[in-house]
Amino acid sequence: MTTPIRFVFADGGFAGKLVDWATAILCTTLHIVRKPTDQQGFAVIPRRWCVERTLAWLTAHRRLARDYERRPATSEAMIRWAAINTMTSRIARGEPATRQQRWHWPDES
């Protein structure tokens, strides 16, 4: 079995036998992203935020908010559809993404 995915970032919880299995069976490099040992509180971990952000974008599509599908192929198709929908809406926007400005109550003067 081969996959077009060659490099995968994963959380520290996936360390162990999965790394060897991904290398041997999938011919994929699994890189475990660990938090720094001296980290206190919340901090953005490099490369891990990309996965979290992407999952948040996909979950914004109603059908992916819950696991409704019985067949993995159907789930994969829904994920592809959501990703295509997200990309085409960004392309159609025609301008760079901007952050929405915070709304403030007007000053009563």
N, CA, C and O of each residue as an XYZ file, in Angstrom:
436
protein
N       0.842     -1.176      0.000
C       0.000      0.000      0.000
C       0.886      1.237      0.000
O       1.781      1.357      0.837
N       0.649      2.150     -0.921
C       1.393      3.402     -0.944
C       0.408      4.551     -0.841
O      -0.769      4.416     -1.173
N       0.897      5.651     -0.387
C       0.078      6.849     -0.235
C       0.849      8.032     -0.779
O       2.075      8.063     -0.679
N       0.152      9.018     -1.360
C       0.862     10.192     -1.854
C       1.377     11.082     -0.724
O       2.173     11.988     -0.969
N       0.939     10.838      0.499
C       1.387     11.629      1.649
C       2.716     11.063      2.114
O       2.816      9.878      2.430
N       3.735     11.907      2.157
C       5.077     11.443      2.505
C       5.542     11.898      3.883
O       6.433     11.286      4.472
N       4.939     12.975      4.402
C       5.404     13.525      5.671
C       4.191     13.962      6.477
O       3.335     14.686      5.967
N       4.109     13.527      7.735
C       2.959     13.823      8.583
C       3.455     14.351      9.930
O       4.379     13.791     10.520
N       2.837     15.427     10.407
C       3.099     15.925     11.749
C       2.061     15.326     12.682
O       0.885     15.246     12.326
N       2.475     14.903     13.874
C       1.548     14.307     14.832
C       1.860     14.787     16.237
O       2.966     15.236     16.536
N       0.857     14.679     17.083
C       0.969     15.056     18.488
C       1.806     14.026     19.234
O       1.961     12.897     18.768
N       2.346     14.407     20.386
C       3.153     13.504     21.192
C       2.422     12.245     21.616
O       3.059     11.234     21.911
N       1.080     12.287     21.653
C       0.299     11.111     22.013
C       0.393      9.988     20.993
O       0.036      8.851     21.300
N       0.863     10.279     19.795
C       0.972      9.276     18.745
C       2.365      8.664     18.641
O       2.633      7.884     17.727
N       3.244      9.007     19.559
C       4.599      8.449     19.536
C       4.533      6.960     19.880
O       3.598      6.506     20.540
N       5.512      6.225     19.434
C       5.572      4.796     19.754
C       5.523      3.943     18.501
O       6.204      4.227     17.515
N       4.718      2.901     18.545
C       4.651      1.939     17.445
C       4.106      2.547     16.164
O       4.409      2.060     15.074
N       3.303      3.609     16.275
C       2.729      4.228     15.079
C       3.811      4.763     14.149
O       3.656      4.707     12.929
N       4.898      5.279     14.703
C       5.989      5.818     13.882
C       6.583      4.714     13.018
O       6.788      4.903     11.819
N       6.861      3.555     13.629
C       7.414      2.423     12.874
C       6.415      1.900     11.848
O       6.792      1.569     10.723
N       5.147      1.826     12.231
C       4.114      1.324     11.326
C       3.960      2.237     10.111
O       3.855      1.758      8.981
N       3.945      3.559     10.344
C       3.804      4.505      9.236
C       4.982      4.408      8.274
O       4.812      4.534      7.061
N       6.171      4.186      8.815
C       7.359      4.054      7.973
C       7.328      2.765      7.179
O       7.575      2.772      5.973
N       7.026      1.656      7.843
C       7.078      0.341      7.188
C       5.911      0.109      6.242
O       6.115     -0.345      5.116
N       4.711      0.406      6.670
C       3.519      0.064      5.889
C       3.134      1.164      4.909
O       2.855      0.881      3.744
N       3.115      2.409      5.361
C       2.654      3.507      4.516
C       3.766      4.222      3.759
O       3.491      5.046      2.886
N       5.014      3.916      4.084
C       6.160      4.616      3.487
C       6.028      6.127      3.707
O       6.292      6.928      2.810
N       5.618      6.486      4.908
C       5.391      7.878      5.289
C       6.239      8.204      6.509
O       6.359      7.382      7.417
N       6.823      9.384      6.537
C       7.585      9.835      7.690
C       6.632     10.516      8.657
O       5.950     11.474      8.293
N       6.584     10.030      9.876
C       5.734     10.599     10.916
C       6.620     11.372     11.881
O       7.439     10.786     12.589
N       6.451     12.698     11.907
C       7.261     13.556     12.778
C       6.424     13.926     14.000
O       5.368     14.545     13.871
N       6.895     13.547     15.176
C       6.186     13.843     16.411
C       6.560     15.245     16.882
O       7.733     15.540     17.110
N       5.555     16.103     17.024
C       5.767     17.478     17.485
C       5.477     17.502     18.977
O       4.339     17.289     19.396
N       6.490     17.759     19.768
C       6.340     17.779     21.225
C       6.441     19.209     21.738
O       7.088     20.059     21.127
N       5.791     19.457     22.868
C       5.907     20.787     23.461
C       7.243     20.891     24.184
O       7.763     19.885     24.668
N       7.799     22.082     24.263
C       9.067     22.254     24.980
C       8.923     21.858     26.449
O       7.874     22.075     27.056
N       9.973     21.280     27.010
C       9.915     20.808     28.392
C       9.751     21.945     29.392
O       9.206     21.740     30.477
N      10.214     23.138     29.039
C      10.122     24.267     29.965
C       8.866     25.115     29.759
O       8.748     26.188     30.350
N       7.940     24.658     28.941
C       6.740     25.433     28.628
C       5.799     25.488     29.822
O       5.498     24.465     30.435
N       5.342     26.680     30.143
C       4.353     26.904     31.194
C       3.134     27.546     30.546
O       3.265     28.557     29.856
N       1.963     26.980     30.755
C       0.744     27.550     30.195
C       0.621     27.288     28.708
O       1.241     26.367     28.176
N      -0.188     28.106     28.035
C      -0.444     27.925     26.612
C       0.637     28.581     25.772
O       1.075     29.693     26.066
N       1.059     27.898     24.741
C       1.979     28.449     23.749
C       1.717     27.737     22.430
O       1.417     26.544     22.407
N       1.832     28.474     21.340
C       1.639     27.879     20.025
C       2.817     26.962     19.729
O       3.973     27.375     19.821
N       2.521     25.729     19.378
C       3.567     24.762     19.048
C       3.753     24.802     17.535
O       2.775     24.661     16.801
N       4.979     24.990     17.049
C       5.215     25.118     15.612
C       4.634     23.941     14.826
O       4.732     22.790     15.252
N       4.042     24.235     13.700
C       3.455     23.310     12.743
C       2.173     22.643     13.245
O       1.368     22.196     12.428
N       1.964     22.566     14.521
C       0.756     21.918     15.016
C      -0.469     22.795     14.819
O      -1.574     22.284     14.636
N      -0.285     24.105     14.856
C      -1.414     24.998     14.682
C      -2.004     24.873     13.286
O      -3.191     25.141     13.101
N      -1.203     24.471     12.293
C      -1.713     24.292     10.930
C      -2.792     23.215     10.901
O      -3.824     23.374     10.249
N      -2.545     22.128     11.608
C      -3.509     21.026     11.659
C      -4.766     21.484     12.386
O      -5.878     21.255     11.910
N      -4.599     22.126     13.528
C      -5.750     22.590     14.304
C      -6.596     23.568     13.493
O      -7.824     23.484     13.501
N      -5.942     24.494     12.793
C      -6.653     25.476     11.987
C      -7.416     24.810     10.856
O      -8.566     25.158     10.589
N      -6.778     23.849     10.186
C      -7.422     23.166      9.078
C      -8.637     22.381      9.553
O      -9.681     22.404      8.900
N      -8.517     21.693     10.673
C      -9.655     20.954     11.219
C     -10.791     21.911     11.595
O     -11.962     21.576     11.416
N     -10.461     23.082     12.107
C     -11.494     24.058     12.436
C     -12.214     24.531     11.177
O     -13.436     24.675     11.186
N     -11.476     24.776     10.093
C     -12.104     25.181      8.834
C     -13.039     24.097      8.318
O     -14.147     24.387      7.866
N     -12.589     22.841      8.388
C     -13.421     21.746      7.892
C     -14.664     21.543      8.752
O     -15.740     21.255      8.230
N     -14.522     21.692     10.060
C     -15.648     21.482     10.963
C     -16.697     22.573     10.807
O     -17.836     22.396     11.241
N     -16.336     23.695     10.197
C     -17.313     24.746      9.946
C     -18.391     24.287      8.965
O     -19.470     24.879      8.918
N     -18.120     23.258      8.192
C     -19.115     22.694      7.287
C     -20.022     21.770      8.091
O     -19.550     20.856      8.767
N     -21.311     22.013      8.012
C     -22.274     21.371      8.897
C     -22.195     19.848      8.881
O     -22.293     19.211      9.930
N     -22.022     19.271      7.718
C     -22.027     17.807      7.631
C     -20.805     17.184      8.301
O     -20.838     16.012      8.674
N     -19.729     17.952      8.458
C     -18.526     17.432      9.101
C     -18.481     17.738     10.595
O     -17.553     17.314     11.284
N     -19.471     18.468     11.100
C     -19.482     18.795     12.521
C     -19.734     17.550     13.366
O     -19.312     17.491     14.521
N     -20.413     16.564     12.805
C     -20.663     15.291     13.479
C     -20.259     14.171     12.543
O     -20.106     14.387     11.341
N     -20.089     13.000     13.075
C     -19.703     11.849     12.249
C     -20.959     11.112     11.803
O     -21.378     10.146     12.440
N     -21.562     11.575     10.701
C     -22.793     10.988     10.203
C     -22.556      9.795      9.279
O     -23.428      8.937      9.138
N     -21.408      9.736      8.662
C     -21.170      8.758      7.599
C     -20.826      7.382      8.161
O     -20.174      7.266      9.199
N     -21.271      6.351      7.464
C     -20.958      4.980      7.870
C     -19.729      4.446      7.147
O     -18.982      3.634      7.692
N     -19.525      4.907      5.917
C     -18.408      4.402      5.123
C     -17.263      5.410      5.123
O     -17.498      6.605      4.944
N     -16.032      4.952      5.318
C     -14.888      5.871      5.282
C     -14.757      6.611      3.952
O     -14.331      7.766      3.927
N     -15.119      5.957      2.846
C     -15.013      6.612      1.546
C     -15.953      7.817      1.460
O     -15.611      8.832      0.853
N     -17.126      7.704      2.064
C     -18.063      8.824      2.076
C     -17.523      9.957      2.931
O     -17.637     11.124      2.557
N     -16.935      9.628      4.077
C     -16.327     10.652      4.932
C     -15.198     11.366      4.195
O     -15.080     12.589      4.267
N     -14.378     10.606      3.495
C     -13.281     11.210      2.736
C     -13.819     12.144      1.663
O     -13.269     13.223      1.445
N     -14.893     11.735      0.990
C     -15.489     12.587     -0.040
C     -16.028     13.883      0.554
O     -15.894     14.945     -0.053
N     -16.632     13.805      1.728
C     -17.161     15.007      2.378
C     -16.036     15.951      2.801
O     -16.178     17.171      2.708
N     -14.923     15.391      3.264
C     -13.771     16.215      3.642
C     -13.188     16.895      2.412
O     -12.844     18.077      2.455
N     -13.077     16.157      1.323
C     -12.579     16.760      0.073
C     -13.513     17.868     -0.411
O     -13.058     18.926     -0.846
N     -14.823     17.618     -0.332
C     -15.793     18.618     -0.756
C     -15.653     19.891      0.088
O     -15.675     20.998     -0.450
N     -15.510     19.734      1.394
C     -15.379     20.897      2.277
C     -14.095     21.670      1.971
O     -14.108     22.901      1.958
N     -12.988     20.966      1.725
C     -11.725     21.630      1.408
C     -11.829     22.385      0.080
O     -11.355     23.516     -0.031
N     -12.442     21.769     -0.916
C     -12.624     22.424     -2.218
C     -13.520     23.647     -2.064
O     -13.245     24.700     -2.639
N     -14.579     23.509     -1.300
C     -15.489     24.626     -1.066
C     -14.757     25.785     -0.396
O     -14.938     26.939     -0.786
N     -13.940     25.495      0.599
C     -13.184     26.534      1.300
C     -12.218     27.229      0.344
O     -12.128     28.457      0.335
N     -11.493     26.447     -0.460
C     -10.524     27.044     -1.391
C     -11.206     27.893     -2.452
O     -10.744     28.996     -2.743
N     -12.296     27.402     -3.036
C     -12.954     28.170     -4.100
C     -13.577     29.451     -3.564
O     -13.584     30.465     -4.262
N     -14.096     29.429     -2.348
C     -14.658     30.666     -1.798
C     -13.562     31.692     -1.547
O     -13.796     32.892     -1.688
N     -12.380     31.242     -1.179
C     -11.263     32.172     -0.973
C     -10.753     32.726     -2.293
O     -10.403     33.902     -2.387
N     -10.713     31.873     -3.312
C     -10.278     32.342     -4.637
C     -11.295     33.332     -5.188
O     -10.915     34.355     -5.758
N     -12.591     33.039     -5.025
C     -13.645     33.902     -5.551
C     -13.687     35.248     -4.846
O     -14.144     36.238     -5.419
N     -13.213     35.288     -3.607
C     -13.209     36.537     -2.854
C     -12.369     37.587     -3.577
O     -12.712     38.769     -3.567
N     -11.277     37.163     -4.202
C     -10.481     38.055     -5.039
C      -9.591     39.042     -4.317
O      -8.966     39.885     -4.960
N      -9.518     38.965     -3.029
C      -8.644     39.873     -2.285
C      -8.065     39.109     -1.101
O      -8.615     38.087     -0.691
N      -6.964     39.595     -0.553
C      -6.354     38.888      0.579
C      -7.283     38.866      1.787
O      -8.121     39.750      1.965
N      -7.117     37.856      2.594
C      -7.919     37.746      3.806
C      -7.528     38.830      4.794
O      -6.351     39.164      4.927
N      -8.502     39.369      5.476
C      -8.253     40.373      6.506
C      -8.995     39.958      7.765
O     -10.025     39.285      7.712
N      -8.448     40.374      8.889
C      -9.128     40.093     10.148
C     -10.306     41.040     10.310
O     -10.248     42.215      9.947
N     -11.372     40.487     10.866
C     -12.523     41.325     11.127
C     -12.192     42.250     12.297
O     -11.658     41.811     13.316
N     -12.513     43.527     12.141
C     -12.230     44.496     13.189
C     -13.183     44.292     14.358
O     -14.359     43.983     14.169
N     -12.662     44.467     15.562
C     -13.516     44.369     16.739
C     -14.501     45.524     16.755
O     -14.170     46.656     16.402
N     -15.713     45.209     17.170
C     -16.734     46.235     17.251
C     -16.676     46.868     18.624
O     -16.569     46.168     19.631
N     -16.744     48.171     18.671
C     -16.706     48.897     19.939
C     -17.990     49.727     20.055
O     -18.502     50.240     19.060
N     -18.493     49.847     21.270
C     -19.642     50.707     21.504
C     -19.241     52.148     21.218
O     -18.156     52.584     21.604
N     -20.107     52.875     20.550
C     -19.759     54.280     20.276
C     -19.723     55.087     21.578
O     -20.502     54.851     22.502
N     -18.815     56.025     21.619
C     -18.715     56.907     22.795
C     -19.914     57.843     22.806
O     -20.277     58.426     21.784
N     -20.509     57.973     23.960
C     -21.620     58.914     24.091
C     -21.066     60.273     24.465
O     -20.714     60.519     25.619
N     -20.991     61.138     23.498
C     -20.433     62.484     23.760
C     -21.465     63.529     23.507
O     -21.193     64.718     23.670
